[in-house]
Amino acid sequence: MTKKQVEIVNKTGLHARPASDFVLEAKKYESKITICRENGVPVNAKSVVRILAEGIGQGTKIEIAAEGTDEEQAAASLAALVESGLENKGGKCVWKKDYREIRYLRELLMRNLISTFPVH
């Protein structure tokens, strides 16, 4: 098992977008990965819901633990991501395009549902 201790430097902590980025990075590895606040209980680092439920804010010290075939790479990569501040890549929002696509798909779905089940 490989463990890394890091401090959250992001101003907003691990809120929705940084937590999503963290989880996406964690899911790249086969190892079992957990994240744990100081004096807390380890939670699955591949679950955005579990990470958000921890309410990890700026200045919080966390431990990233990985166990498996690629544990050293996983722990090092996630620690580096946290230390980088989990800021937007290239200074621009990387989710904007995805958000537009999701809105478009939602609109199509709603139109289809409305035409299939008309409201009286």
N, C-alpha and C positions, 0 to 999 in steps of 0.2 A: 504494500500500500504506500502510495506517495501522497504527502500532504504539503500544502503551501498555505502560509498565513499572509493575508493581504488586508489593506484598509481601503474601504470604498472612498474614492476621491471625487466621484461624480457629484455635482451640486445637488442633484435630485435623488441620489441614491439609486437603488435598483427598482425603479418604477417600471411601467409597462414596456417601453421601448428598450431600455438597457437590459431588462430582464429577458426580453425576447431575444436580443442579440446574444446574451449569455447562454440561453438554452439552445439556440441554433448552433453555437460553437460547441457546446457540450455534446450535442447529438451527433457530431462528426466522429466521435470516439466510441469504441466498443466497451470500454471500461465502465464499471459502475461508478458514478460520480455523485458525491454529496457536497452540500454547502452547509456550513454551520456558523451561526453567530457565536460570539463569545459567550460561554456558559449556556449555550442553547442545545437544541436537539438537531442532529443532522437531518436534512431533507434532500429529496431527490433533485439534483441539479438539472435534470432533463425535463422538469415540470415547471412551466411558467407560473402556474397557479400556486404551487408550493412556495416558490421564491417570492412571489408577491405577498403571500400570506405572512411571510416572515417580517415584512415591513423594514427592510434593510435600508437605512439612510446614510447620508454622508458621514464619514468618520467612524462608521461601524467596522470593527475588525471581524473578519470572517476567515474560516478555514475551508479550503477546497481540498477534498480527499478523493483520490481516484484509485480504483483497484481493478486490475485486469491487464491484458496484454499490452496496451498502449498507455498505461497509467502515467508514466513520466511525461510523455508528450501532452496528454490531456491536462494534467495539473499545471504544467508550465504555460501552456497556451491560454488557459482560463485565467491564471494569475496575471499574465501579461495583459490580457484583455481588460481585467479589472483595473490594473495599474495605469492603463492608457486613459482611463476615465470613461470608457464606453461612449465616447462622443460620436456624433454623426460622421460617417466616412466621407472624407473630402469636403467637409464643411457644408454639405447639403443633405437634405432629408432623403434617405434611401427608401423610405416607405411610401413616398408620395405616389409613385407610379402604381404600386400594389394597391394602395387605397383607392385610386381611381378605378382600377380594374374590378375591385370588390364592389364598389358602388354601382358600376355598370352591370355586373352580374346580378346584383340584388334587384336592380330595376327590371332587368329581363325576367327574373323569377317572379317578381310581383305582378308584372303585366300578364305573364302566363297564368298565374294563380287567379287573377281577377277575371281573365277571359274564360277560365275553366269553371270557376265558381262565382258566378255573378252575384253581386250584392243587391238585394231587393229592398 
